Amino acid sequence: MFFKKKTAVYLSSDEADFNLAKEILKKEQIRYYEYAAEEMPVAGCGARINPARLNKHLNIMTFRLSVGPEDVENALQTLQGKVKFVLNGPS
């Protein structure tokens, strides 16, 4: 199962929307794989200091939900209209 090809169905930087999408998929018993990562800073001379982050002008977390190929259509239909950042198709 670990090396199974997965398709992203959700991508966002909004953590509340991300948690809602996870709850919806869990309720519908659709197995999902979650990924959260922090973007690398644009500037900072290697110190990982991003000026936009200091002023809270930029949300630099990226959240993604992926599903197996057999669940792509069902997951897209389930999430459509309930969360803000559903992807339109396989990517």
ABEGO torsion letter per residue (X at the ends): XAABBBBBABBBABAAAAAAAAAAAAAAGBBBBBBBBBBBBABGGGAGBBAAAAAGABBABBBBBBBBAAAAAAAAAAABGABAABBABBX
